[in-house]
């Protein structure tokens, strides 16, 4: 991976700018430039045909200054150490910006899960869990789903960890199925958080949701949920895409129908409906709309895309979808970006709720989960807006500043051992 598109270098660049913008000395934030722990593991798996394949896996703990490390596990062929380090660092900031008592971590296995059978995915998951088992736990590091993983994978991790300890330990992961200790509302939480932030932006700028157009890149769990919820609020979703391609309809797409189609495994390149046109990923990103929601992978909005982008504002549902170079272009063009560490934090907030329920052996009603999520997200949104005004910085720098100040304060209070 070249330095230009190295997500960890992107993280460091923004971290330093944010810290300097609010007057932090390098000594205050120097530790945040380095993950606390990086683990690389080999994961041997017996395949269905009897052969043995070795997969490469990682678990990175960026910071535990504010509490146990927290972060997803990604199964994707592009997983590498720099990506995992960046994702772990963003998790540290994400937890801090919404003020929940976690640090940041991330894990991943370099694999295309679509090429594995269900039995192979289970064996891969359980062996990977065994390899990272010494550094995870409900008081140490709590994994969760990410790209290429889901509730079933979390169920397997929880079961493997529990079997290795001799009793059921629900709190070792979040994002589980409710039948095995998961929280209602968790699956939709990240997309719901994106919706909450979007509506707050519209409310504070005096815009009617029924009069705005939205384009969503990525129709996985997060993008699909955000699209469905915004559609329910009256927003006109004019474009969506998945890995196979995109769709556009000026009068608005039938989002419930598309969501049902995607959930059944359909690819958008094969979707057909009246007045719906097939478009490329680039056309989705640069097409006319009021709000662009990138909900796919990192580095989707490059400087080239930013120069041609027609959206009036961007709400980042994916982690790190905008490069540093693109950020500079967007700022110059006056297109505000509401950053990932704020906009997509709904998932980790409800993961925190799930963890609390597990530790207390309680269950919450879905309304309680969603109402508390909204309260946390709106509070964080307002704190970022206030920081942006106070220091005259963009929303990304403001969100980083809120998070970095909290982590640095915790680190200063704790001191350096020994």
DRENDO-1510 file (C-alpha; in Angstrom, 1 decimal, always signed):
<recs>
REC; n; res; u; v; w
REC; 1; UNK; +0.0; +0.0; +0.0 .
REC; 2; UNK; +1.5; +3.3; -1.0 .
REC; 3; UNK; +1.9; +6.1; +1.5 .
REC; 4; UNK; -0.6; +8.3; -0.4 .
REC; 5; UNK; -3.4; +5.8; +0.4 .
REC; 6; UNK; -2.1; +4.5; +3.6 .
REC; 7; UNK; -5.0; +5.0; +6.0 .
REC; 8; UNK; -2.8; +5.1; +9.1 .
REC; 9; UNK; -0.8; +7.9; +7.6 .
REC; 10; UNK; -4.1; +9.7; +6.9 .
REC; 11; UNK; -5.1; +9.2; +10.6 .
REC; 12; UNK; -1.8; +10.6; +11.8 .
REC; 13; UNK; -2.1; +13.6; +9.5 .
REC; 14; UNK; -5.5; +14.6; +10.8 .
REC; 15; UNK; -4.6; +13.8; +14.4 .
REC; 16; UNK; -1.7; +16.2; +14.4 .
REC; 17; UNK; -3.7; +19.0; +12.7 .
REC; 18; UNK; -6.6; +18.6; +15.2 .
REC; 19; UNK; -4.3; +18.6; +18.2 .
REC; 20; UNK; -2.4; +21.7; +17.0 .
REC; 21; UNK; -5.7; +23.5; +16.2 .
REC; 22; UNK; -6.8; +23.3; +19.8 .
REC; 23; UNK; -3.3; +24.0; +21.3 .
REC; 24; UNK; -2.2; +20.6; +22.4 .
REC; 25; UNK; +1.5; +20.1; +22.8 .
REC; 26; UNK; +3.1; +17.1; +21.0 .
REC; 27; UNK; +3.9; +15.5; +24.4 .
REC; 28; UNK; +0.1; +15.4; +25.1 .
REC; 29; UNK; -0.8; +13.3; +22.1 .
REC; 30; UNK; +2.5; +11.6; +21.1 .
REC; 31; UNK; +1.3; +8.2; +22.5 .
REC; 32; UNK; -1.8; +8.3; +20.3 .
REC; 33; UNK; +0.5; +8.1; +17.2 .
REC; 34; UNK; +1.5; +4.5; +18.2 .
REC; 35; UNK; -0.8; +1.6; +18.8 .
REC; 36; UNK; -0.3; +0.0; +22.3 .
REC; 37; UNK; -0.3; -3.5; +20.9 .
REC; 38; UNK; -0.2; -5.2; +17.5 .
REC; 39; UNK; -0.7; -8.9; +17.1 .
REC; 40; UNK; -0.2; -10.8; +13.9 .
REC; 41; UNK; -1.3; -14.5; +13.7 .
REC; 42; UNK; -1.3; -17.3; +11.2 .
REC; 43; UNK; -4.7; -19.1; +11.1 .
REC; 44; UNK; -4.5; -22.7; +9.7 .
REC; 45; UNK; -7.9; -24.0; +8.5 .
REC; 46; UNK; -8.8; -27.4; +7.3 .
REC; 47; UNK; -10.9; -26.8; +4.1 .
REC; 48; UNK; -13.9; -29.0; +3.1 .
REC; 49; UNK; -11.8; -30.8; +0.5 .
REC; 50; UNK; -9.3; -31.9; +3.1 .
REC; 51; UNK; -6.5; -29.4; +2.3 .
REC; 52; UNK; -5.1; -26.9; +4.8 .
REC; 53; UNK; -4.9; -23.2; +4.1 .
REC; 54; UNK; -3.1; -20.6; +6.2 .
REC; 55; UNK; -4.8; -17.3; +6.6 .
REC; 56; UNK; -3.1; -14.1; +8.0 .
REC; 57; UNK; -4.9; -12.4; +10.8 .
REC; 58; UNK; -4.4; -9.3; +13.0 .
REC; 59; UNK; -5.7; -7.7; +16.2 .
REC; 60; UNK; -4.5; -4.2; +17.1 .
REC; 61; UNK; -5.2; -2.4; +20.3 .
REC; 62; UNK; -4.6; +1.3; +19.8 .
REC; 63; UNK; -5.5; +2.8; +23.2 .
REC; 64; UNK; -6.9; +1.6; +26.5 .
REC; 65; UNK; -6.6; +4.9; +28.3 .
REC; 66; UNK; -10.3; +5.4; +28.7 .
REC; 67; UNK; -11.3; +1.7; +29.1 .
REC; 68; UNK; -11.2; -1.7; +27.5 .
REC; 69; UNK; -10.3; -1.8; +23.8 .
REC; 70; UNK; -13.3; -2.0; +21.5 .
REC; 71; UNK; -13.5; -2.7; +17.8 .
REC; 72; UNK; -14.8; -4.9; +15.0 .
REC; 73; UNK; -13.3; -7.9; +13.2 .
REC; 74; UNK; -13.2; -7.7; +9.4 .
REC; 75; UNK; -13.0; -10.6; +6.9 .
REC; 76; UNK; -11.9; -9.1; +3.6 .
REC; 77; UNK; -9.2; -9.9; +1.0 .
REC; 78; UNK; -7.7; -6.4; +1.4 .
REC; 79; UNK; -7.1; -6.6; +5.1 .
REC; 80; UNK; -3.5; -5.6; +6.0 .
REC; 81; UNK; -1.7; -4.2; +9.1 .
REC; 82; UNK; -1.9; -0.5; +8.1 .
REC; 83; UNK; -5.7; -0.7; +7.6 .
REC; 84; UNK; -6.2; -2.5; +10.9 .
REC; 85; UNK; -4.0; +0.0; +12.7 .
REC; 86; UNK; -6.0; +2.9; +11.2 .
REC; 87; UNK; -9.3; +1.3; +12.0 .
REC; 88; UNK; -8.2; +0.7; +15.6 .
REC; 89; UNK; -7.1; +4.3; +16.0 .
REC; 90; UNK; -10.4; +5.6; +14.6 .
REC; 91; UNK; -12.2; +3.4; +17.1 .
REC; 92; UNK; -10.3; +5.1; +20.0 .
REC; 93; UNK; -11.5; +8.5; +18.7 .
REC; 94; UNK; -15.0; +7.3; +17.9 .
REC; 95; UNK; -15.5; +6.0; +21.5 .
REC; 96; UNK; -14.1; +9.2; +22.9 .
REC; 97; UNK; -16.2; +11.6; +20.7 .
REC; 98; UNK; -19.4; +9.9; +21.9 .
REC; 99; UNK; -18.0; +9.7; +25.4 .
REC; 100; UNK; -18.3; +6.0; +26.2 .
REC; 101; UNK; -15.7; +4.3; +28.4 .
REC; 102; UNK; -13.8; +2.4; +25.8 .
REC; 103; UNK; -10.5; +2.5; +24.0 .
REC; 104; UNK; -10.0; +1.4; +20.4 .
REC; 105; UNK; -9.1; -1.8; +18.7 .
REC; 106; UNK; -9.6; -3.6; +15.4 .
REC; 107; UNK; -9.1; -7.1; +14.0 .
REC; 108; UNK; -9.1; -8.7; +10.6 .
REC; 109; UNK; -8.4; -11.8; +8.5 .
REC; 110; UNK; -7.2; -11.5; +5.0 .
REC; 111; UNK; -9.8; -13.7; +3.3 .
REC; 112; UNK; -12.7; -13.4; +0.9 .
REC; 113; UNK; -15.5; -14.9; +3.0 .
REC; 114; UNK; -17.7; -15.4; +0.0 .
REC; 115; UNK; -15.4; -18.1; -1.2 .
REC; 116; UNK; -15.8; -20.2; +2.0 .
REC; 117; UNK; -18.5; -22.6; +3.0 .
REC; 118; UNK; -20.4; -22.0; +6.2 .
REC; 119; UNK; -18.3; -24.8; +7.8 .
REC; 120; UNK; -15.1; -23.2; +6.6 .
REC; 121; UNK; -16.1; -19.8; +7.9 .
REC; 122; UNK; -16.8; -21.3; +11.3 .
REC; 123; UNK; -13.5; -23.1; +11.5 .
REC; 124; UNK; -11.7; -20.0; +10.4 .
REC; 125; UNK; -13.5; -17.9; +13.0 .
REC; 126; UNK; -12.9; -20.4; +15.9 .
REC; 127; UNK; -9.2; -20.8; +15.1 .
REC; 128; UNK; -8.7; -17.0; +14.7 .
REC; 129; UNK; -10.4; -16.6; +18.1 .
REC; 130; UNK; -8.1; -19.1; +19.7 .
REC; 131; UNK; -5.1; -17.2; +18.3 .
REC; 132; UNK; -6.1; -13.8; +19.6 .
REC; 133; UNK; -7.7; -15.2; +22.8 .
REC; 134; UNK; -4.8; -14.2; +25.2 .
REC; 135; UNK; -5.5; -10.5; +24.5 .
REC; 136; UNK; -9.3; -10.3; +24.3 .
REC; 137; UNK; -11.9; -10.5; +27.1 .
REC; 138; UNK; -14.8; -8.5; +28.5 .
REC; 139; UNK; -12.5; -6.4; +30.7 .
REC; 140; UNK; -9.7; -6.2; +28.1 .
REC; 141; UNK; -10.8; -6.1; +24.5 .
REC; 142; UNK; -14.3; -6.7; +23.1 .
REC; 143; UNK; -14.6; -7.5; +19.4 .
REC; 144; UNK; -17.7; -6.8; +17.2 .
REC; 145; UNK; -18.9; -7.3; +13.6 .
REC; 146; UNK; -17.4; -5.4; +10.7 .
REC; 147; UNK; -17.1; -5.9; +6.9 .
REC; 148; UNK; -17.5; -9.6; +6.1 .
REC; 149; UNK; -18.6; -10.6; +9.5 .
REC; 150; UNK; -22.0; -10.7; +11.3 .
REC; 151; UNK; -23.9; -11.8; +14.3 .
REC; 152; UNK; -23.2; -15.5; +13.6 .
REC; 153; UNK; -19.5; -14.9; +13.6 .
REC; 154; UNK; -19.8; -13.1; +16.9 .
REC; 155; UNK; -21.8; -16.1; +18.3 .
REC; 156; UNK; -18.9; -18.4; +17.3 .
REC; 157; UNK; -16.3; -16.2; +18.9 .
REC; 158; UNK; -18.3; -15.9; +22.1 .
REC; 159; UNK; -18.8; -19.7; +22.2 .
REC; 160; UNK; -15.1; -20.4; +21.5 .
REC; 161; UNK; -13.9; -18.0; +24.2 .
REC; 162; UNK; -16.5; -19.5; +26.6 .
REC; 163; UNK; -15.5; -23.1; +25.9 .
REC; 164; UNK; -11.8; -22.2; +26.5 .
REC; 165; UNK; -12.7; -20.7; +29.9 .
REC; 166; UNK; -15.2; -23.4; +30.9 .
REC; 167; UNK; -18.3; -21.2; +31.3 .
REC; 168; UNK; -20.5; -18.8; +29.2 .
REC; 169; UNK; -19.1; -15.3; +28.9 .
REC; 170; UNK; -21.5; -13.2; +26.9 .
REC; 171; UNK; -19.6; -9.9; +27.3 .
REC; 172; UNK; -16.5; -11.0; +25.3 .
REC; 173; UNK; -18.1; -9.7; +22.1 .
REC; 174; UNK; -21.0; -7.5; +21.0 .
REC; 175; UNK; -23.2; -7.7; +17.9 .
REC; 176; UNK; -24.3; -11.2; +18.9 .
REC; 177; UNK; -27.7; -12.6; +18.1 .
REC; 178; UNK; -30.2; -11.7; +20.9 .
REC; 179; UNK; -30.7; -15.4; +21.7 .
REC; 180; UNK; -27.2; -15.6; +22.9 .
REC; 181; UNK; -26.8; -12.3; +24.7 .
REC; 182; UNK; -27.1; -9.8; +21.9 .
REC; 183; UNK; -29.0; -6.5; +22.2 .
REC; 184; UNK; -32.1; -5.7; +20.2 .
REC; 185; UNK; -31.4; -2.7; +17.9 .
REC; 186; UNK; -27.7; -3.5; +17.5 .
REC; 187; UNK; -27.8; -4.6; +13.9 .
REC; 188; UNK; -29.5; -1.3; +12.8 .
REC; 189; UNK; -27.5; +0.9; +15.2 .
REC; 190; UNK; -24.8; +2.2; +12.9 .
REC; 191; UNK; -27.2; +3.1; +10.1 .
REC; 192; UNK; -29.6; +4.6; +12.7 .
REC; 193; UNK; -26.8; +6.8; +14.0 .
REC; 194; UNK; -26.1; +8.0; +10.5 .
REC; 195; UNK; -29.8; +8.9; +10.2 .
REC; 196; UNK; -29.8; +10.7; +13.5 .
REC; 197; UNK; -26.8; +12.8; +12.5 .
REC; 198; UNK; -28.3; +13.5; +9.1 .
REC; 199; UNK; -31.5; +14.7; +10.6 .
REC; 200; UNK; -29.6; +16.9; +13.1 .
REC; 201; UNK; -27.7; +18.5; +10.3 .
REC; 202; UNK; -30.9; +19.3; +8.5 .
REC; 203; UNK; -32.6; +20.5; +11.7 .
REC; 204; UNK; -29.8; +22.9; +12.5 .
REC; 205; UNK; -29.6; +24.2; +8.9 .
REC; 206; UNK; -33.4; +24.6; +8.7 .
REC; 207; UNK; -33.9; +22.1; +5.9 .
REC; 208; UNK; -37.0; +19.9; +5.4 .
REC; 209; UNK; -36.0; +16.2; +5.1 .
REC; 210; UNK; -38.8; +15.8; +2.5 .
REC; 211; UNK; -37.1; +18.4; +0.2 .
REC; 212; UNK; -33.5; +16.9; +0.2 .
REC; 213; UNK; -32.0; +14.3; -2.2 .
REC; 214; UNK; -29.6; +11.6; -0.9 .
REC; 215; UNK; -27.1; +9.3; -2.6 .
REC; 216; UNK; -25.8; +6.3; -0.6 .
REC; 217; UNK; -22.6; +4.4; -1.7 .
REC; 218; UNK; -22.7; +0.9; -0.3 .
REC; 219; UNK; -25.8; -1.1; +0.4 .
REC; 220; UNK; -24.4; -3.4; +3.1 .
REC; 221; UNK; -25.9; -3.3; +6.6 .
REC; 222; UNK; -25.0; +0.3; +7.4 .
REC; 223; UNK; -25.8; +1.9; +4.0 .
REC; 224; UNK; -29.0; -0.1; +3.6 .
REC; 225; UNK; -30.3; +0.7; +7.1 .
REC; 226; UNK; -29.4; +4.4; +6.7 .
REC; 227; UNK; -31.2; +4.5; +3.3 .
REC; 228; UNK; -34.3; +2.8; +4.7 .
REC; 229; UNK; -34.5; +5.0; +7.8 .
REC; 230; UNK; -34.0; +8.2; +5.8 .
REC; 231; UNK; -36.5; +7.1; +3.3 .
REC; 232; UNK; -39.0; +6.6; +6.1 .
REC; 233; UNK; -38.3; +10.2; +7.3 .
REC; 234; UNK; -39.2; +11.5; +3.8 .
REC; 235; UNK; -35.8; +12.0; +2.2 .
REC; 236; UNK; -35.7; +11.2; -1.5 .
REC; 237; UNK; -33.0; +8.6; -2.1 .
REC; 238; UNK; -32.0; +9.2; -5.7 .
REC; 239; UNK; -29.0; +6.9; -6.0 .
REC; 240; UNK; -27.5; +3.7; -4.3 .
REC; 241; UNK; -24.8; +1.3; -5.1 .
REC; 242; UNK; -23.1; -1.9; -4.1 .
REC; 243; UNK; -20.0; -3.7; -5.2 .
REC; 244; UNK; -21.6; -4.6; -8.6 .
REC; 245; UNK; -22.7; -1.1; -9.6 .
REC; 246; UNK; -25.3; +1.6; -8.9 .
REC; 247; UNK; -28.8; +2.7; -9.5 .
REC; 248; UNK; -30.3; +6.2; -10.0 .
REC; 249; UNK; -33.8; +7.5; -10.3 .
REC; 250; UNK; -34.5; +11.3; -10.1 .
REC; 251; UNK; -38.0; +10.9; -8.7 .
REC; 252; UNK; -36.6; +8.6; -5.9 .
REC; 253; UNK; -35.8; +5.0; -5.7 .
REC; 254; UNK; -38.1; +2.4; -4.1 .
REC; 255; UNK; -35.8; +1.8; -1.1 .
REC; 256; UNK; -37.9; -0.8; +0.7 .
REC; 257; UNK; -38.0; -2.9; -2.5 .
REC; 258; UNK; -34.3; -2.5; -3.1 .
REC; 259; UNK; -33.5; -3.3; +0.5 .
REC; 260; UNK; -35.5; -6.5; +0.4 .
REC; 261; UNK; -33.8; -7.4; -2.9 .
REC; 262; UNK; -30.3; -6.8; -1.5 .
REC; 263; UNK; -31.1; -8.8; +1.7 .
REC; 264; UNK; -32.0; -11.8; -0.4 .
REC; 265; UNK; -28.5; -11.7; -2.0 .
REC; 266; UNK; -29.4; -9.8; -5.2 .
REC; 267; UNK; -26.8; -7.6; -6.9 .
REC; 268; UNK; -27.8; -4.1; -8.0 .
REC; 269; UNK; -26.4; -4.7; -11.4 .
REC; 270; UNK; -29.2; -7.1; -12.0 .
REC; 271; UNK; -32.0; -5.0; -10.4 .
REC; 272; UNK; -34.6; -3.6; -12.8 .
REC; 273; UNK; -37.5; -1.2; -12.3 .
REC; 274; UNK; -39.2; +1.6; -14.3 .
REC; 275; UNK; -37.2; +4.8; -14.6 .
REC; 276; UNK; -34.2; +3.3; -12.8 .
REC; 277; UNK; -30.9; +3.8; -14.6 .
REC; 278; UNK; -27.7; +1.8; -13.9 .
REC; 279; UNK; -24.7; +4.0; -13.1 .
REC; 280; UNK; -21.1; +3.4; -12.1 .
REC; 281; UNK; -19.6; +3.9; -8.6 .
REC; 282; UNK; -17.9; +7.1; -9.9 .
REC; 283; UNK; -21.2; +8.4; -11.2 .
REC; 284; UNK; -22.9; +7.8; -7.8 .
REC; 285; UNK; -20.1; +9.7; -6.0 .
REC; 286; UNK; -20.1; +12.6; -8.4 .
REC; 287; UNK; -23.8; +12.8; -9.3 .
REC; 288; UNK; -26.1; +15.6; -8.3 .
REC; 289; UNK; -27.6; +15.3; -4.7 .
REC; 290; UNK; -27.9; +17.3; -1.5 .
REC; 291; UNK; -26.3; +14.7; +0.7 .
REC; 292; UNK; -23.8; +12.1; -0.1 .
REC; 293; UNK; -23.4; +9.1; +2.3 .
REC; 294; UNK; -20.3; +7.0; +1.6 .
REC; 295; UNK; -21.0; +3.7; +3.3 .
REC; 296; UNK; -18.5; +1.4; +1.6 .
REC; 297; UNK; -14.8; +1.1; +2.3 .
REC; 298; UNK; -11.9; +3.5; +2.9 .
REC; 299; UNK; -10.5; +6.0; +0.4 .
REC; 300; UNK; -13.5; +6.2; -1.9 .
REC; 301; UNK; -13.6; +10.0; -2.1 .
REC; 302; UNK; -10.2; +10.8; -3.6 .
REC; 303; UNK; -9.0; +14.3; -4.7 .
REC; 304; UNK; -10.2; +13.6; -8.2 .
REC; 305; UNK; -13.7; +12.6; -7.0 .
REC; 306; UNK; -13.8; +15.6; -4.6 .
REC; 307; UNK; -13.1; +18.0; -7.5 .
REC; 308; UNK; -16.1; +16.7; -9.4 .
REC; 309; UNK; -18.4; +16.0; -6.5 .
REC; 310; UNK; -21.8; +17.8; -6.7 .
REC; 311; UNK; -23.2; +17.0; -3.2 .
REC; 312; UNK; -23.8; +19.9; -0.9 .
REC; 313; UNK; -22.6; +18.0; +2.2 .
REC; 314; UNK; -21.1; +14.6; +3.0 .
REC; 315; UNK; -22.0; +12.3; +6.0 .
REC; 316; UNK; -19.4; +9.5; +6.4 .
REC; 317; UNK; -21.1; +6.2; +7.2 .
REC; 318; UNK; -17.9; +4.2; +6.3 .
REC; 319; UNK; -14.6; +4.3; +8.1 .
REC; 320; UNK; -12.1; +6.6; +6.4 .
REC; 321; UNK; -13.9; +7.1; +3.1 .
REC; 322; UNK; -12.3; +10.4; +2.4 .
REC; 323; UNK; -8.6; +10.8; +1.7 .
REC; 324; UNK; -6.6; +13.7; +3.3 .
REC; 325; UNK; -6.1; +15.2; -0.2 .
REC; 326; UNK; -9.9; +15.0; -0.8 .
REC; 327; UNK; -10.6; +16.7; +2.5 .
REC; 328; UNK; -8.5; +19.7; +1.4 .
REC; 329; UNK; -10.3; +19.9; -1.9 .
REC; 330; UNK; -13.7; +19.7; -0.2 .
REC; 331; UNK; -12.8; +22.4; +2.4 .
REC; 332; UNK; -11.6; +24.7; -0.4 .
REC; 333; UNK; -14.9; +24.1; -2.2 .
REC; 334; UNK; -16.9; +24.8; +1.0 .
REC; 335; UNK; -18.5; +21.3; +1.1 .
REC; 336; UNK; -18.9; +20.3; +4.8 .
REC; 337; UNK; -18.0; +16.7; +5.8 .
REC; 338; UNK; -19.5; +15.2; +8.9 .
REC; 339; UNK; -16.8; +12.7; +9.9 .
REC; 340; UNK; -16.9; +8.9; +10.4 .
REC; 341; UNK; -15.9; +9.0; +14.0 .
REC; 342; UNK; -19.1; +11.0; +14.8 .
REC; 343; UNK; -21.5; +9.9; +12.0 .
REC; 344; UNK; -21.1; +6.1; +12.2 .
REC; 345; UNK; -20.6; +5.8; +16.0 .
REC; 346; UNK; -24.1; +4.5; +16.5 .
REC; 347; UNK; -22.8; +0.9; +16.2 .
REC; 348; UNK; -20.2; +1.2; +19.0 .
REC; 349; UNK; -22.7; +3.1; +21.2 .
REC; 350; UNK; -25.2; +0.3; +21.1 .
REC; 351; UNK; -22.3; -2.2; +21.4 .
REC; 352; UNK; -21.6; -0.5; +24.7 .
REC; 353; UNK; -25.3; -0.9; +25.7 .
REC; 354; UNK; -25.0; -4.6; +24.8 .
REC; 355; UNK; -21.9; -5.0; +26.9 .
REC; 356; UNK; -23.5; -3.2; +29.9 .
REC; 357; UNK; -26.5; -5.5; +29.6 .
REC; 358; UNK; -24.2; -8.6; +29.5 .
REC; 359; UNK; -22.2; -7.5; +32.6 .
REC; 360; UNK; -25.4; -6.7; +34.5 .
REC; 361; UNK; -27.3; -9.7; +33.2 .
REC; 362; UNK; -30.2; -7.4; +32.1 .
REC; 363; UNK; -32.0; -6.9; +28.8 .
REC; 364; UNK; -33.3; -3.6; +27.5 .
REC; 365; UNK; -36.4; -2.9; +25.4 .
REC; 366; UNK; -35.7; -1.8; +21.8 .
REC; 367; UNK; -37.3; +1.6; +22.4 .
REC; 368; UNK; -34.9; +2.2; +25.4 .
REC; 369; UNK; -31.9; +1.3; +23.2 .
REC; 370; UNK; -33.0; +3.6; +20.3 .
REC; 371; UNK; -34.0; +6.5; +22.6 .
REC; 372; UNK; -30.7; +6.3; +24.5 .
REC; 373; UNK; -28.7; +6.0; +21.3 .
REC; 374; UNK; -30.4; +9.2; +20.0 .
REC; 375; UNK; -29.6; +11.1; +23.2 .
REC; 376; UNK; -25.9; +10.1; +23.0 .
REC; 377; UNK; -25.6; +10.9; +19.3 .
REC; 378; UNK; -27.3; +14.3; +19.6 .
REC; 379; UNK; -25.1; +15.2; +22.6 .
REC; 380; UNK; -21.9; +14.3; +20.7 .
REC; 381; UNK; -23.1; +16.1; +17.5 .
REC; 382; UNK; -23.7; +19.3; +19.5 .
REC; 383; UNK; -20.3; +19.0; +21.2 .
REC; 384; UNK; -18.6; +18.7; +17.9 .
REC; 385; UNK; -20.5; +21.7; +16.5 .
REC; 386; UNK; -19.5; +23.8; +19.5 .
REC; 387; UNK; -15.8; +22.8; +19.1 .
REC; 388; UNK; -16.0; +23.7; +15.4 .
REC; 389; UNK; -17.3; +27.2; +16.2 .
REC; 390; UNK; -15.0; +27.8; +19.1 .
REC; 391; UNK; -11.8; +27.1; +17.1 .
REC; 392; UNK; -13.0; +27.9; +13.6 .
REC; 393; UNK; -12.1; +24.4; +12.3 .
REC; 394; UNK; -14.0; +22.0; +10.1 .
REC; 395; UNK; -16.1; +19.3; +11.5 .
REC; 396; UNK; -13.5; +16.5; +11.1 .
REC; 397; UNK; -10.9; +18.5; +13.1 .
REC; 398; UNK; -13.5; +19.4; +15.6 .
REC; 399; UNK; -14.5; +15.8; +16.2 .
REC; 400; UNK; -10.9; +14.7; +16.4 .
REC; 401; UNK; -10.2; +17.6; +18.9 .
REC; 402; UNK; -13.1; +16.5; +21.2 .
REC; 403; UNK; -11.8; +12.9; +21.1 .
REC; 404; UNK; -8.1; +13.7; +21.5 .
REC; 405; UNK; -8.7; +16.1; +24.4 .
REC; 406; UNK; -10.7; +13.4; +26.2 .
REC; 407; UNK; -8.1; +10.6; +25.6 .
REC; 408; UNK; -5.2; +12.9; +26.5 .
REC; 409; UNK; -6.9; +14.1; +29.7 .
REC; 410; UNK; -7.5; +10.4; +30.8 .
REC; 411; UNK; -3.8; +9.6; +30.0 .
REC; 412; UNK; -2.6; +12.6; +31.9 .
REC; 413; UNK; -4.7; +11.7; +34.9 .
REC; 414; UNK; -3.5; +8.1; +34.9 .
REC; 415; UNK; +0.2; +9.0; +34.4 .
REC; 416; UNK; +2.9; +6.8; +32.9 .
REC; 417; UNK; +3.7; +3.5; +34.5 .
REC; 418; UNK; +6.1; +2.8; +36.1 .
</recs>
